[in-house]
């Protein structure tokens, strides 16, 4: 995994991904978009904001069932990546109890399609396989391979009347390669606010739930990184950036929108982090705006005694390494992030990136 000047993997900024905080509006820092992408930077503007959601869900899928249940919910959507990404946070009031879920979207100029992933808050250690597609007028369609009860299916999401007073969405599965479809879920959206604001926090407590509260808000960032890694280099490159964090999943997840003003090649990225409330372990993912069709494999870890550290397996130049992220120097208005790699299983570490944060809001 090499690339001139910087790595693209989650090891670069995974630890900078998220934190809880006040209602924030990411993505206000200008960054030029390529022509093919700029045309799609407003594809999801119609969904930005806060919504009441009416759900209709089939109780059993691909079983010839026609027994539907209805329940309420709420959803809030932020645009990210300068408009070429979104995050939507959802509370679903199922008959058996409320759960939280997170939608992640990113536009890929190379394919001209959006990818959509889903993270179920009840299983916060994995992200579902994506569906991909786009919009035609007021309609959108996205599909992709998936598994249902161990058998291969095709999943399809469709949006209807997106510029109308009540946009609606349906989900369907096909077990015959797309020849026939069974719709198993419908949502009807009613706007409650044009500006996105975090949904209410969960009232139950969990180990680790407040680990990243210190990073809530908007920041300017001063970056310093090695031009080459694990070669004994001491050639450092400096540049600035911005960073905005806000809570999702009722406070058990966080999202960070990053602008990296790398000399000659600025880019954006999104960090995602979710807490397993049973174990107190965080799972952290990185979505690089330059490779928006994929989300990197996660890194995981717990925090203890006030130390904020994540360690995980990665690759560098095609060889296995360990990546380590440490947060330190934490005050109400500042913090430091540090990344290091180890090529000897953690016996020794080379620090290759530091980022100093100064709070704006």
N, C-alpha and C positions, 0 to 999 in steps of 0.2 A: 504494500500500500504506500506508494510514493507519488509525489507530485511536486513540481517545482515550487519552492518557497513555503508551502504549508501542507499539512495532512488534512484529509477530508473526513476522517473517521470520528467517532464519538469521543475519542481521546482528546481531540482538540478543545472542545468546549462543553463536553457533556456536563461537567460539574457546574457550569454557568447557566444551567438550563432554567431553573425556576425558583420561585419563592412565593409565599403568600403575600397579601397586601391589599391596599385600597383599590377602588375602582380605577382602572388605568386604561388608556387608549394607546396601544402600541403602534409602531410603524410610521410615526410622524417624521422621522429623519429621512430626508430625501436621498435616494440612491437611484441612479439611472438604470432603467430596465431595457433589455434588448427589444428591438421592434416587435418580434414575434410574441414576446411576453407582455409588452405594454398593452396590447389590445385586450388582454384578458385580466388586467389588474383590477377590473371592476365587476367581474363575473358574479361575485357574491355580495356586492354592496346591498342588494335588496334584502338580504338575510341578516345584515348587521343590526345588532340591538338585542332587546330582551322580549321574550314571547311566552304566552300561555299556549300549551299544546294539548290537543284532544287526541288521544290514542285509541285505535281499534286494533286488536291483536287476535289472530287465530290461535286457539288454545293448543291445537296439535297440527304439526306441519307434515306435508306430503303423506297424509294418511286418509285422504278423502273426507276430511272433517270440515264442517261448516259452523262450528260453535265459536263465536267471537266474544271477547271480553273488552270492556271499555274502561279507561282510566285517564286521569289527568296527568299533566306534567308541566315543566318549565324548561326553557332553553335560552341560552344567551350565546351570541356569536361575536367574536372579534376577528377582524382581518389582520393578517401578519405578512411577513416577507414582502412588504410594500404593496400588498394587495394580491400577491401570488400565493398566499396561503391563508388559511383560516383555522381557528380553534372554536369549537362549540362545546359548551358545558351543559349537561342535561341532568335534570332530576325527574325520574319516572316513578309515579305513584302507583306501582303495581298492586293488585289486590292482596298480595302476600307481603307487601312492605315496599317502601321507597328505596330505589337504588340510584347511583350516579353513573354516568357514562360520559365519555369524551370523544368527540369527533375531530379528526385531523385531516386537513386537505392541503394539497400543494399542486401547483401547475408546472408541467414539464414542457418547456418550449420545444424540445427536440421531438416529442411525439404529438404535441398539440393537445394533450389531454390532462385532465385533473385526476389525481389519485386521492381516494378517500379511505381512511383507516378508522377503526373503532376500537376504543379501549374501554372494556367493561369494568366498572369500579369494583365489582364483586370478585374479579379475577385480575388484579392490577399488575400482574407480572408479565403479561403478554399483550400484544397488539394484534388484532385480527388481520387476515390477508386483505389487501385493498381491492376496491372496485375502481374502474377507470372509465372515463368518458368526458362528456361536455354538454353544452347547451345549444339548442336551436330555438331561437325566439324565446318564448315563455316556458319551454319544456327542456328538461335535462334528463339524460340517461347515462348510467354508469353500471358496469358489470365486470365480473371477474370470477375465476375459479375459487371454490371453497369446499369445505367438508361439512356434511350434516349427518350426525350420528355415525360417523366413520365412513360414509360413502361420498364419492365426489359429486358435487352439484355446481351449478352456476348461480351466483347471487346477482341480483339486479336491484339498483336503486333508481327511482324516477321522481323527478320534481315536476309539478304541474302549476300553471298559472302563477308563476313566481312574481310577477309584477301586479298581481291582483290583491284584493283586500284580505284574502285568506289563502295564502300558498299552502299546498299540500304535497305530501310525499308518500310513496308506497315502496315496500320491499317485497321482492318475490324470489322464489327459488325454482330452478329447473333441474329435473333429474334425468332429462333426455337430451342434453346437449343444446338446449335453447329452443327446441321445437315447441314445447308447451311450458307455461309458467303458472305457478300457484302464488297469488298474492297472500302474504301472511301478516302484513302489518301496514296500517295507514295512520298518518299523522296530519292534523289540521292545525295551522299556526295562526294565532291572533296576536298582533303586536301590542306590547304594553309599554315599551320605551324605545326610542330611536338610538339611544346611547347604551352600549353594553356596560353592565355592572355585574360583579360576581354574585352568584346565587348564594343564599344563606349557608353559613357553615353548618356542618354536622354537629349535633349536640352531644353525641357520644365521644368519649375520649379514646385515644389509641397511642401506644408507645411510639414516639418519634414524630407525632403530628405537628409539633412546633419547631422542628429542626431547622427550617429554612425561613422562619418569620423575619429574621434579621435582614433578608435580602429583598423584602417587599418594596416596590416602588420603581422609580425611573432613575437611571444613573448615566453619568459619563464614565468612560473607561479608558485607561492608558495601558496599552499592551506592549509587551517586550518578549520577543521569542527568538529562539535560535534559527538561523537560516538553514542549518543542517543538523540532523539529530544522530546521536550515537556514533559519531565519527571523531570525537575529541575536539569539536569546533567551539570557538568562543566568539563567533561572529553573530551579534545580536541585531535584530531589526525592531524598530519602534514605530507604533502607529496608534491612532485613537479609535474610538468607537462609542456606541451607545447601547443601552441595555434596559429593557422594561420587563418587569415581572408581575404576575398576578395569580391569585389562587383559583383552582378548579377542584372538582370532585369533593366539594364541601370542605376544602382545606386539606384533604389527603392527597392532593396533587398540585403541581405548579407548572406554569408555562413561562418561558423566557424568550423574548424576541430580540435578536442581536443584529446589530450593524457593525461589520468589521471593515474598517477603512484601510485594508492592506494596500500598500503602495502599488499602484498600477493595476490592482485587481480587487476592488472592494466587493464584498458579498454579504449576504444575510444568512441567518440560520435560526432554527427553532429548537429549543430544548424542551423536553417533556420529562416529567418526573412523577412517579406515583408511589404511594406508600401502601405496603401490605400491613393492614392494621393488626393482623394476628401475630406477625413476627417482628414488627418494627423495622423491617428492611425496606429500603428505597430501591426502586428500579428506575434507571435514567437512560433516556434515548436522545439521540441527536439527529435532526433532519437538516441537512446541508442544502441551502438554496441553490447550489450549483449542480446538485445531483438529486433533484426533488422527487424522483420516482421511487426512492428507497429510503427507509429509515434504518439507521445502523443498528447492529446488535447491541443490546443494553449492557450497562455496567450496574452492579448492585452492591449495596453495603449498608451497614448500620453505623450509627454514631454513638459514641460513649464518652462520658466525662468531658463534654463540651468540645470534643474534637470533631470537626466536620471533614470526613475523609471518605473517598470512594476508591476502591481498587478493583480492577478487572482485567481480563485477558484481551489482547488486541494483536494487531500485526503492524510491522514496520519493515518496508522493503521486502515483503513476502515472508518475513520471519516472525515467529511468535514472540511477543513481548508482553509485559505487564504495564498497565497504565495506572497512575496514581494521581488523584485530585485532592488538594488540601485547600480549605478555606481558613484564613487566619486574619489577624489584625482587625477584628470585627468591632466596629463602634456604630453608634446610630447613623453616622454619616459617611462611613468608609468601610472598605473591606479589601482583602487581597485574595486572589485565586492563583493557584500554582499547579502546573501540570508537570509530571515527570514520567519517564519511561525506564523500564528495567529489562535488560536482555539476559539476565542471569537468575531469573525466577524470583526477583525481589531482594537479592543479596545486596545489590548496589543500585542506585538510582541516578539518572541524569535529569535535572530540571531543564525543561526546554521552553517553557512559556510561563510568564507571570502577567497578571492583569490587576491593576489597581483601580478600585471603584470609588467614585465620589458621588454622593447622593444629589439628585436634582429635586426630587419630590418623593 
